[in-house]
Amino acid sequence: MIGGGCTGAGGIGEGTRSSPFTCQGTSTATIQATVFAISCASAGCHGSMQPALGLDLVSPDLEGRIVNAPANGCDKTLIVPGHPTNSYFLEKLTSTAPTCGEQMPLGVAHMSTAEIDCLTAWVMNLTVSPSPDAGPDTPVVDATNRNPVDTAADAAGSTTEAGPSCPSGQTTCGSRCVALDKDNTNCGACGTACASGQFCNAGRCACQAGLVLCGGACVDLSTSNGNCGTCGRTCPSGVCAAGACASSCPTGTTNCGGSCVNLSTSSANCGACGKVCSTGTACTAGACQCPSGQTLCGGASCVNTTIDPSNCGTCGKICPAGASCSNATCTCPSGKALCSSSCVNLGTDPSNCGACGKVCASGQTCAGGVCGCGATVSFANQVQPIFTSTCASGGCHSGTRPSANLSLSSGASYKELVNVVSSCAGRLLVVPGAVPSSYLMNKLLGSDLCSGSKMPKAGTSLPSMEIAAISGWICEGAPNN
């Protein structure tokens, strides 16, 4: 068949169907049983016994023989997963002038449009897999109908960006949680957008039911004047009706630019010539409609607003990071509550402690939904060692003439700090129980200073754990413990 083909009555198409073909599925096993075994293996053409050109279409491991495999006698690839237009197998069945040899089958009727559509869907659904001898730089075809990509570059570009923790079934793309199986702008992978006229179905960009991808556009082979019955076939002197060139349109159809269409059902001419239905919608009674249970959002896609986190309850309502959409309501994971635009733990969040918007005072922590000072801090064992190693060293805040007349040496620091007026008139160095009012904290954090600079002057800030220890001690009332 491929490159030359069966001659006479042994070619593809000599099956004996008792009724018109109906696609029963697109798995390889189903395609073999319902298409190849009936239409290709009759008279021994492409059966298992001495198959023509060595092409056996009925024995086990079919994919191993034809997927990413070269055509016999022609410099082409038989089946390119996810890319019907690059698959020479389909070219031989649909083109009146294929690259090598003649259109198949020979001497009998061509395969029906239904059979071609079913085979096309099968190729679209095949898993991408490079040939066994492909090296790291061998181009393969992406299953989402993009142009050929380099495997190494594709792998590098597939890393998901850091972002929020997403609910089960969703993936982080930038700052959003998306469902890669149905998101038209992130179909199968972050950043993979479906072309105009396509929609994301099970993680793959696909045409609407009844349409086929031809030259990057989804078309109806039964009516398209430029793709009449097969991609690229034009009817120069008439119109296309039911997949065949005709001189005029039959009753019940309208001539739209050389295509005979039913304005009541045509997604490309719904109710009027040129009125194209949005992605995911279907033309019913001359009006573009979403499937039952879905809503058209932004004129771009049909979504289920009861579960879509980007359109939760209504179009455009985006659930915050980490939340999911359930029963048209943004819902946070168990143990968290929705406060403003994020999911928080009311038991531990100092900005929402016990309730949304309840902010703990500076120096306090949130535990069990209650603001407090945290664990008890010992001045002698935890705070003074910080002063000794960082502030009193090198004679800065120690000795007979300490800097700013402030000694932070052991035995002197407590009485020099607690309830003592700072160099900033009217402000106390340490106000027991009031972290924000203690000027010592301003100096350590470098905020709201009256004079001088942030301390210590060694060029680095105190570690966060040491800052927390000092603020915790002040929060507890600055005890001399």
TABEL-V109095 format. One record per residue. N is the residue number from 1. RES is the residue in one small letter. SS is DSSP state (2 for helix, 1 for strand, 0 for the rest). Layout:
N&RES&SS  N&RES&SS
This chain:
1&m&0  2&i&0  3&g&0  4&g&0  5&g&0  6&c&0  7&t&0  8&g&2  9&a&2  10&g&2  11&g&0  12&i&0  13&g&0  14&e&0  15&g&0  16&t&0  17&r&0  18&s&0  19&s&0  20&p&0  21&f&0  22&t&0  23&c&0  24&q&0  25&g&0  26&t&0  27&s&0  28&t&2  29&a&2  30&t&2  31&i&2  32&q&2  33&a&2  34&t&2  35&v&2  36&f&2  37&a&2  38&i&2  39&s&2  40&c&0  41&a&0  42&s&2  43&a&2  44&g&2  45&c&0  46&h&0  47&g&0  48&s&0  49&m&0  50&q&0  51&p&0  52&a&2  53&l&2  54&g&2  55&l&0  56&d&0  57&l&0  58&v&0  59&s&0  60&p&0  61&d&0  62&l&2  63&e&2  64&g&2  65&r&2  66&i&2  67&v&1  68&n&0  69&a&0  70&p&1  71&a&0  72&n&0  73&g&0  74&c&0  75&d&0  76&k&0  77&t&1  78&l&0  79&i&1  80&v&0  81&p&0  82&g&0  83&h&0  84&p&2  85&t&2  86&n&2  87&s&0  88&y&2  89&f&2  90&l&2  91&e&2  92&k&2  93&l&2  94&t&2  95&s&0  96&t&0  97&a&0  98&p&0  99&t&0  100&c&0  101&g&0  102&e&0  103&q&0  104&m&0  105&p&0  106&l&0  107&g&0  108&v&0  109&a&0  110&h&0  111&m&0  112&s&0  113&t&2  114&a&2  115&e&2  116&i&2  117&d&2  118&c&2  119&l&2  120&t&2  121&a&2  122&w&2  123&v&2  124&m&2  125&n&2  126&l&0  127&t&0  128&v&0  129&s&0  130&p&0  131&s&0  132&p&0  133&d&0  134&a&0  135&g&0  136&p&0  137&d&0  138&t&0  139&p&1  140&v&1  141&v&0  142&d&0  143&a&0  144&t&0  145&n&0  146&r&0  147&n&0  148&p&0  149&v&1  150&d&1  151&t&2  152&a&2  153&a&2  154&d&2  155&a&2  156&a&2  157&g&2  158&s&0  159&t&0  160&t&0  161&e&0  162&a&0  163&g&0  164&p&0  165&s&0  166&c&0  167&p&0  168&s&0  169&g&0  170&q&0  171&t&1  172&t&1  173&c&1  174&g&0  175&s&0  176&r&1  177&c&1  178&v&1  179&a&0  180&l&0  181&d&0  182&k&0  183&d&0  184&n&0  185&t&0  186&n&0  187&c&0  188&g&0  189&a&0  190&c&0  191&g&0  192&t&0  193&a&0  194&c&0  195&a&0  196&s&0  197&g&0  198&q&1  199&f&1  200&c&1  201&n&1  202&a&0  203&g&0  204&r&1  205&c&1  206&a&1  207&c&1  208&q&0  209&a&0  210&g&0  211&l&0  212&v&1  213&l&1  214&c&1  215&g&0  216&g&0  217&a&1  218&c&1  219&v&1  220&d&0  221&l&0  222&s&0  223&t&0  224&s&0  225&n&0  226&g&0  227&n&0  228&c&0  229&g&0  230&t&0  231&c&0  232&g&0  233&r&0  234&t&0  235&c&0  236&p&0  237&s&0  238&g&0  239&v&1  240&c&1  241&a&1  242&a&0  243&g&0  244&a&1  245&c&1  246&a&1  247&s&0  248&s&0  249&c&0  250&p&0  251&t&0  252&g&0  253&t&0  254&t&1  255&n&1  256&c&1  257&g&0  258&g&0  259&s&1  260&c&1  261&v&1  262&n&0  263&l&0  264&s&0  265&t&0  266&s&0  267&s&0  268&a&0  269&n&0  270&c&0  271&g&0  272&a&0  273&c&0  274&g&0  275&k&0  276&v&0  277&c&0  278&s&0  279&t&0  280&g&0  281&t&0  282&a&1  283&c&1  284&t&1  285&a&0  286&g&0  287&a&1  288&c&1  289&q&1  290&c&0  291&p&0  292&s&0  293&g&0  294&q&0  295&t&1  296&l&1  297&c&1  298&g&0  299&g&0  300&a&0  301&s&1  302&c&1  303&v&1  304&n&0  305&t&0  306&t&0  307&i&0  308&d&0  309&p&0  310&s&0  311&n&0  312&c&0  313&g&0  314&t&0  315&c&0  316&g&0  317&k&0  318&i&0  319&c&0  320&p&0  321&a&0  322&g&0  323&a&0  324&s&1  325&c&1  326&s&1  327&n&0  328&a&0  329&t&1  330&c&1  331&t&1  332&c&0  333&p&0  334&s&0  335&g&0  336&k&0  337&a&1  338&l&1  339&c&1  340&s&0  341&s&0  342&s&1  343&c&1  344&v&1  345&n&0  346&l&0  347&g&0  348&t&0  349&d&0  350&p&0  351&s&0  352&n&0  353&c&0  354&g&0  355&a&0  356&c&0  357&g&0  358&k&0  359&v&0  360&c&0  361&a&0  362&s&0  363&g&0  364&q&0  365&t&1  366&c&1  367&a&1  368&g&0  369&g&0  370&v&1  371&c&1  372&g&1  373&c&0  374&g&0  375&a&0  376&t&0  377&v&0  378&s&0  379&f&2  380&a&2  381&n&2  382&q&2  383&v&2  384&q&2  385&p&2  386&i&2  387&f&2  388&t&2  389&s&2  390&t&2  391&c&2  392&a&0  393&s&2  394&g&2  395&g&2  396&c&0  397&h&0  398&s&0  399&g&0  400&t&0  401&r&0  402&p&0  403&s&2  404&a&2  405&n&2  406&l&0  407&s&0  408&l&0  409&s&0  410&s&0  411&g&0  412&a&0  413&s&2  414&y&2  415&k&2  416&e&2  417&l&2  418&v&1  419&n&0  420&v&0  421&v&1  422&s&0  423&s&0  424&c&0  425&a&0  426&g&0  427&r&0  428&l&1  429&l&0  430&v&1  431&v&0  432&p&0  433&g&0  434&a&0  435&v&0  436&p&0  437&s&0  438&s&0  439&y&2  440&l&2  441&m&2  442&n&2  443&k&2  444&l&2  445&l&2  446&g&0  447&s&0  448&d&0  449&l&0  450&c&0  451&s&0  452&g&0  453&s&0  454&k&0  455&m&0  456&p&0  457&k&0  458&a&0  459&g&0  460&t&0  461&s&0  462&l&0  463&p&0  464&s&2  465&m&2  466&e&2  467&i&2  468&a&2  469&a&2  470&i&2  471&s&2  472&g&2  473&w&2  474&i&2  475&c&2  476&e&0  477&g&0  478&a&0  479&p&0  480&n&0  481&n&0
